[in-house]
């Protein structure tokens, strides 16, 4: 599992997915589906802590917002 926590994302609405090997050839979106839909998330103005966690065994990306 790879994780990143940051407070550098401004408040707002976003979409994300995982792209491997610096290319869109292999990418994972919602529910770990290859070429799946983007995962949407919102960052509130009062708590901009965001954690991204990617499990390479299931290809699931989770996004947790708030501390």
DRENPA-3360 file (N, C-alpha, C; in nm, 2 decimals, always signed):
BEGIN
1 = XXXXXXXX = +0.08/-0.12/+0.00/+0.00/+0.00/+0.00/+0.09/+0.12/+0.00 ~ +0.06/+0.22/-0.08/+0.13/+0.34/-0.09/+0.03/+0.45/-0.04 ~ +0.08/+0.54/+0.04/+0.00/+0.65/+0.10/+0.07/+0.78/+0.09 ~ -0.01/+0.89/+0.07/+0.04/+1.02/+0.07/-0.07/+1.11/+0.14 ~ -0.02/+1.19/+0.24/-0.11/+1.28/+0.31/-0.05/+1.42/+0.28 ~ -0.14/+1.51/+0.25/-0.10/+1.65/+0.22/-0.20/+1.75/+0.26 ~ -0.16/+1.87/+0.29/-0.25/+1.98/+0.31/-0.23/+2.09/+0.20 ~ -0.17/+2.05/+0.09/-0.14/+2.14/-0.02/-0.25/+2.15/-0.12;
9 = XXXXXXXX = -0.36/+2.09/-0.10/-0.47/+2.09/-0.20/-0.57/+2.19/-0.15 ~ -0.60/+2.29/-0.23/-0.69/+2.40/-0.19/-0.84/+2.34/-0.18 ~ -0.92/+2.41/-0.10/-1.06/+2.37/-0.09/-1.12/+2.37/-0.23 ~ -1.21/+2.27/-0.25/-1.28/+2.26/-0.38/-1.32/+2.11/-0.41 ~ -1.37/+2.09/-0.53/-1.41/+1.96/-0.58/-1.31/+1.91/-0.68 ~ -1.27/+1.78/-0.67/-1.17/+1.72/-0.75/-1.21/+1.58/-0.80 ~ -1.13/+1.53/-0.90/-1.14/+1.40/-0.95/-1.00/+1.34/-0.95 ~ -0.98/+1.21/-0.93/-0.85/+1.15/-0.93/-0.86/+1.00/-0.97;
17 = XXXXXXXX = -0.75/+0.95/-1.03/-0.74/+0.81/-1.05/-0.59/+0.78/-1.05 ~ -0.55/+0.65/-1.05/-0.41/+0.61/-1.05/-0.36/+0.58/-1.19 ~ -0.25/+0.64/-1.23/-0.18/+0.60/-1.35/-0.05/+0.54/-1.32 ~ -0.02/+0.43/-1.37/+0.11/+0.36/-1.35/+0.21/+0.39/-1.46 ~ +0.34/+0.38/-1.42/+0.45/+0.39/-1.51/+0.45/+0.52/-1.59 ~ +0.41/+0.63/-1.53/+0.41/+0.76/-1.60/+0.33/+0.77/-1.73 ~ +0.22/+0.69/-1.74/+0.15/+0.68/-1.86/+0.00/+0.64/-1.82 ~ -0.09/+0.68/-1.91/-0.23/+0.64/-1.89/-0.26/+0.50/-1.95;
25 = XXXXXXXX = -0.16/+0.43/-2.00/-0.18/+0.30/-2.06/-0.24/+0.20/-1.95 ~ -0.19/+0.21/-1.83/-0.24/+0.13/-1.72/-0.29/+0.23/-1.61 ~ -0.42/+0.24/-1.59/-0.48/+0.33/-1.49/-0.59/+0.26/-1.42 ~ -0.62/+0.30/-1.30/-0.72/+0.24/-1.22/-0.81/+0.35/-1.15 ~ -0.94/+0.34/-1.16/-1.03/+0.44/-1.11/-1.12/+0.38/-1.00 ~ -1.24/+0.42/-1.00/-1.34/+0.38/-0.90/-1.35/+0.23/-0.89 ~ -1.35/+0.18/-0.77/-1.37/+0.04/-0.73/-1.25/-0.04/-0.79 ~ -1.14/+0.02/-0.82/-1.02/-0.05/-0.86/-1.03/-0.10/-1.01;
33 = XXXXXXXX = -1.12/-0.05/-1.08/-1.14/-0.09/-1.22/-1.04/-0.03/-1.31 ~ -0.98/-0.12/-1.40/-0.88/-0.07/-1.50/-0.96/+0.02/-1.59 ~ -0.90/+0.14/-1.62/-0.97/+0.24/-1.70/-1.10/+0.28/-1.65 ~ -1.12/+0.27/-1.51/-1.24/+0.30/-1.45/-1.27/+0.45/-1.44 ~ -1.39/+0.48/-1.39/-1.43/+0.62/-1.37/-1.34/+0.69/-1.27 ~ -1.33/+0.82/-1.29/-1.25/+0.90/-1.19/-1.32/+0.89/-1.05 ~ -1.24/+0.90/-0.95/-1.29/+0.91/-0.81/-1.31/+1.05/-0.77 ~ -1.43/+1.09/-0.73/-1.45/+1.23/-0.69/-1.43/+1.25/-0.54;
41 = XXXXXXXX = -1.39/+1.37/-0.51/-1.38/+1.40/-0.36/-1.38/+1.55/-0.35 ~ -1.42/+1.60/-0.23/-1.43/+1.74/-0.20/-1.34/+1.77/-0.08 ~ -1.27/+1.89/-0.09/-1.19/+1.93/+0.02/-1.26/+2.06/+0.08 ~ -1.30/+2.05/+0.21/-1.36/+2.17/+0.27/-1.26/+2.28/+0.31 ~ -1.31/+2.40/+0.32/-1.22/+2.51/+0.35/-1.16/+2.50/+0.49 ~ -1.23/+2.44/+0.58/-1.19/+2.44/+0.72/-1.09/+2.32/+0.76 ~ -1.07/+2.23/+0.66/-0.97/+2.12/+0.69/-0.92/+2.06/+0.56 ~ -0.81/+2.10/+0.52/-0.76/+2.06/+0.38/-0.66/+1.94/+0.39;
49 = XXXXXXXX = -0.67/+1.86/+0.49/-0.59/+1.74/+0.50/-0.65/+1.63/+0.41 ~ -0.57/+1.58/+0.32/-0.62/+1.48/+0.23/-0.52/+1.36/+0.23 ~ -0.57/+1.24/+0.24/-0.48/+1.12/+0.23/-0.53/+1.03/+0.12 ~ -0.43/+1.00/+0.03/-0.45/+0.91/-0.08/-0.38/+0.78/-0.05 ~ -0.45/+0.67/-0.06/-0.39/+0.54/-0.03/-0.42/+0.44/-0.15 ~ -0.32/+0.38/-0.20/-0.34/+0.29/-0.32/-0.29/+0.15/-0.28 ~ -0.37/+0.05/-0.29/-0.34/-0.08/-0.26/-0.31/-0.15/-0.39 ~ -0.18/-0.18/-0.42/-0.14/-0.24/-0.54/-0.19/-0.39/-0.56;
57 = XXXXXXXX = -0.23/-0.45/-0.46/-0.28/-0.59/-0.47/-0.43/-0.59/-0.52 ~ -0.51/-0.49/-0.48/-0.65/-0.48/-0.53/-0.67/-0.37/-0.63 ~ -0.57/-0.28/-0.65/-0.58/-0.17/-0.73/-0.69/-0.06/-0.69 ~ -0.72/-0.07/-0.55/-0.81/+0.03/-0.50/-0.74/+0.15/-0.45 ~ -0.79/+0.27/-0.49/-0.75/+0.40/-0.44/-0.85/+0.45/-0.35 ~ -0.81/+0.48/-0.22/-0.91/+0.55/-0.13/-0.86/+0.69/-0.11 ~ -0.95/+0.78/-0.09/-0.92/+0.92/-0.06/-1.00/+0.95/+0.07 ~ -0.92/+1.00/+0.17/-0.98/+1.04/+0.30/-0.95/+1.19/+0.31;
65 = XXX = -1.06/+1.26/+0.35/-1.05/+1.40/+0.36/-1.08/+1.44/+0.50 ~ -0.99/+1.53/+0.56/-1.01/+1.58/+0.70/-0.91/+1.51/+0.79 ~ -0.88/+1.57/+0.90/-0.78/+1.51/+0.99/-0.84/+1.42/+1.08;
% end
